[in-house]
């Protein structure tokens, strides 16, 4: 008997045995997976899809990963390897492994450890002063003041200036005869002499620290100001309605919310200050008498003035290890305080 056009034709379906078998098999796989506490095994096609997504993710990551590997990781590993060699500039013989000889010589190098003490003094003083002054400036700029936008813009001026320009500008400020600082002090009758701030053995390091604080304040101020913007205004208003004074509101409301940001920027500023080079190089070049010779300056001289690349690389490795230990102790103490 023929079929009428437009009438759907029934298709042959699976037999009862086939359908039952598929259902039983699926239910058995699900039961075994539930018994094992996991999910049913994926099909090979699903595994290929997952691997394909992983490959796509790595492919998208490569444009950012390759510059980091080429410009940061590879030079770092090469520098670390130089620390265990006798690499020198202009040496006719090849470079050979020396093991820990560079570190043994570094242990008794009093000039290096003197520069290390200067570097720690510079980094700790500059970081502490930067944080205190930047916190005060951030609290001020967070207030509803007239021309607040202009004050915030002016606070970023040092950040926009290269270190070389900052160094040259402050050399002119510190000039013993025509410098702005000495001229102002003489006009105010606070001094009658011509103080050479950058050549005096007792004043050179404090003068350089002052410049470092001025140059590094914008970064800390911006970060702390951003942290203050995230402190809920409702909490401040509630504390004020409860009769809490300015100091109590800061201690109980503002500081707990700002503490993670403060810890992060303090750690970063310490690293940046300890690794400072350009600013001090332009201001004093490590003088007078090594009073401002930071470890980076000392390593630079060993590598590019005396050609001792292996010895300078050992210095860099020691500096990196010591800074890592100091930061680990600092962060552990701060994070433990937050947990308590």
ZAMARGU-4260 file (C-alpha; in steps of 0.2 Angstrom, whole numbers, plus 5000, padded with zeros to 4 digits):
<rodrens>
0) 5000/5000/5000 | 5008/5017/4995 | 5009/5032/5007 | 5001/5048/5005 | 5012/5063/5001
5) 5015/5074/5016 | 5012/5060/5028 | 5027/5057/5039 | 5035/5040/5037 | 5040/5030/5052
10) 5058/5026/5053 | 5064/5010/5060 | 5070/5012/5078 | 5082/5002/5089 | 5075/4985/5094
15) 5070/4982/5112 | 5086/4973/5115 | 5097/4986/5108 | 5089/5000/5118 | 5089/4990/5134
20) 5107/4986/5132 | 5112/5005/5129 | 5102/5010/5145 | 5109/4996/5155 | 5127/5000/5150
25) 5125/5019/5153 | 5117/5016/5170 | 5131/5004/5175 | 5144/5016/5170 | 5136/5030/5181
30) 5134/5017/5195 | 5152/5013/5194 | 5157/5031/5194 | 5146/5035/5209 | 5154/5021/5218
35) 5171/5027/5215 | 5166/5045/5220 | 5170/5053/5203 | 5162/5057/5187 | 5159/5045/5172
40) 5174/5044/5161 | 5174/5056/5146 | 5174/5051/5129 | 5190/5052/5118 | 5182/5067/5109
45) 5180/5076/5125 | 5198/5074/5130 | 5203/5080/5113 | 5192/5095/5116 | 5200/5099/5133
50) 5218/5097/5126 | 5213/5109/5112 | 5207/5122/5124 | 5223/5120/5134 | 5233/5123/5118
55) 5223/5138/5114 | 5226/5145/5131 | 5245/5143/5129 | 5244/5150/5112 | 5236/5166/5118
60) 5248/5167/5133 | 5264/5166/5122 | 5264/5185/5116 | 5265/5190/5134 | 5276/5175/5140
65) 5290/5176/5127 | 5296/5194/5131 | 5296/5190/5149 | 5307/5174/5146 | 5318/5183/5134
70) 5321/5200/5143 | 5319/5194/5161 | 5321/5175/5165 | 5335/5172/5152 | 5346/5186/5158
75) 5343/5182/5176 | 5348/5164/5174 | 5363/5169/5164 | 5368/5182/5178 | 5366/5168/5191
80) 5377/5156/5181 | 5391/5170/5179 | 5392/5170/5198 | 5400/5153/5198 | 5413/5158/5185
85) 5429/5169/5183 | 5421/5179/5169 | 5431/5194/5165 | 5431/5207/5151 | 5445/5206/5139
90) 5452/5190/5145 | 5461/5180/5132 | 5457/5163/5140 | 5440/5156/5141 | 5428/5157/5156
95) 5429/5143/5168 | 5419/5137/5183 | 5426/5142/5200 | 5412/5135/5211 | 5410/5146/5226
100) 5427/5155/5225 | 5418/5172/5221 | 5407/5170/5236 | 5422/5166/5247 | 5431/5181/5241
105) 5416/5192/5244 | 5415/5186/5262 | 5430/5196/5266 | 5427/5211/5255 | 5425/5225/5267
110) 5421/5238/5254 | 5406/5227/5248 | 5399/5225/5265 | 5402/5244/5269 | 5392/5248/5253
115) 5379/5235/5259 | 5377/5244/5275 | 5375/5260/5266 | 5362/5252/5255 | 5352/5246/5269
120) 5352/5263/5278 | 5347/5271/5262 | 5333/5259/5258 | 5326/5258/5276 | 5326/5277/5279
125) 5320/5282/5262 | 5306/5269/5262 | 5300/5274/5280 | 5300/5292/5276 | 5291/5290/5259
130) 5278/5280/5268 | 5275/5292/5282 | 5275/5308/5271 | 5265/5299/5257 | 5251/5293/5270
135) 5249/5311/5276 | 5248/5318/5258 | 5236/5304/5253 | 5225/5308/5268 | 5225/5326/5264
140) 5221/5323/5245 | 5207/5312/5250 | 5198/5327/5258 | 5185/5337/5249 | 5196/5352/5246
145) 5195/5366/5233 | 5206/5363/5218 | 5209/5345/5224 | 5212/5339/5206 | 5226/5352/5204
150) 5235/5346/5220 | 5234/5328/5214 | 5241/5332/5198 | 5256/5342/5206 | 5259/5328/5217
155) 5263/5317/5202 | 5276/5328/5195 | 5291/5319/5202 | 5285/5303/5195 | 5284/5310/5177
160) 5303/5315/5178 | 5317/5304/5173 | 5330/5300/5187 | 5344/5309/5177 | 5334/5325/5177
165) 5330/5324/5195 | 5348/5321/5199 | 5354/5336/5189 | 5340/5347/5196 | 5344/5343/5214
170) 5363/5345/5211 | 5359/5363/5206 | 5348/5364/5222 | 5362/5358/5233 | 5376/5369/5224
175) 5387/5376/5238 | 5387/5394/5231 | 5372/5397/5220 | 5361/5383/5225 | 5343/5387/5230
180) 5345/5378/5247 | 5360/5388/5253 | 5353/5404/5246 | 5337/5402/5256 | 5346/5398/5272
185) 5357/5413/5270 | 5343/5424/5267 | 5334/5418/5282 | 5351/5420/5292 | 5351/5402/5297
190) 5368/5400/5290 | 5382/5411/5284 | 5393/5398/5275 | 5393/5388/5259 | 5388/5371/5264
195) 5393/5358/5251 | 5379/5346/5254 | 5384/5332/5242 | 5403/5333/5247 | 5402/5333/5265
200) 5405/5316/5273 | 5391/5318/5286 | 5378/5327/5275 | 5380/5318/5259 | 5369/5302/5263
205) 5355/5312/5272 | 5355/5324/5257 | 5353/5309/5245 | 5340/5301/5256 | 5330/5317/5255
210) 5330/5317/5236 | 5325/5299/5236 | 5311/5302/5247 | 5305/5317/5236 | 5307/5306/5220
215) 5298/5291/5227 | 5283/5299/5236 | 5271/5300/5221 | 5271/5281/5218 | 5266/5278/5237
220) 5254/5292/5237 | 5244/5286/5222 | 5243/5268/5229 | 5238/5274/5246 | 5225/5286/5239
225) 5218/5272/5229 | 5217/5262/5245 | 5208/5276/5254 | 5195/5277/5240 | 5190/5259/5244
230) 5187/5263/5263 | 5168/5263/5265 | 5161/5280/5268 | 5147/5273/5278 | 5159/5266/5291
235) 5168/5283/5293 | 5151/5292/5295 | 5145/5279/5308 | 5162/5281/5318 | 5160/5300/5318
240) 5142/5299/5324 | 5148/5288/5338 | 5159/5302/5344 | 5175/5294/5337 | 5189/5307/5335
245) 5200/5309/5319 | 5214/5298/5326 | 5202/5285/5332 | 5193/5284/5316 | 5209/5282/5307
250) 5215/5268/5319 | 5199/5258/5319 | 5191/5261/5302 | 5204/5268/5289 | 5220/5259/5294
255) 5212/5241/5295 | 5206/5243/5277 | 5222/5251/5271 | 5234/5239/5279 | 5235/5226/5265
260) 5239/5240/5252 | 5252/5248/5264 | 5261/5232/5266 | 5262/5229/5247 | 5268/5246/5243
265) 5280/5246/5257 | 5288/5230/5251 | 5289/5236/5233 | 5297/5253/5238 | 5310/5244/5249
270) 5315/5233/5234 | 5315/5249/5222 | 5325/5259/5234 | 5338/5245/5238 | 5341/5243/5219
275) 5342/5261/5216 | 5356/5266/5204 | 5353/5281/5192 | 5348/5294/5205 | 5363/5291/5216
280) 5375/5289/5202 | 5370/5306/5195 | 5370/5315/5212 | 5386/5308/5220 | 5393/5293/5210
285) 5395/5285/5227 | 5405/5298/5235 | 5412/5306/5245 | 5423/5292/5251 | 5410/5279/5248
290) 5398/5287/5260 | 5384/5285/5247 | 5390/5270/5237 | 5376/5259/5236 | 5378/5240/5232
295) 5372/5242/5215 | 5385/5256/5212 | 5398/5244/5219 | 5393/5230/5208 | 5392/5241/5193
300) 5410/5247/5196 | 5416/5229/5198 | 5408/5224/5182 | 5410/5239/5170 | 5425/5248/5177
305) 5436/5233/5182 | 5429/5220/5171 | 5425/5207/5185 | 5409/5200/5178 | 5409/5184/5188
310) 5413/5193/5204 | 5399/5207/5201 | 5386/5193/5197 | 5390/5185/5214 | 5387/5202/5222
315) 5370/5203/5214 | 5366/5185/5219 | 5370/5189/5238 | 5360/5206/5237 | 5345/5197/5230
320) 5346/5183/5243 | 5347/5196/5258 | 5333/5206/5251 | 5322/5191/5249 | 5326/5186/5267
325) 5322/5204/5274 | 5306/5204/5264 | 5300/5187/5270 | 5303/5192/5288 | 5294/5208/5285
330) 5279/5201/5276 | 5277/5186/5288 | 5276/5198/5303 | 5264/5210/5294 | 5253/5195/5288
335) 5253/5187/5305 | 5248/5203/5313 | 5233/5204/5301 | 5228/5186/5305 | 5228/5191/5324
</rodrens>
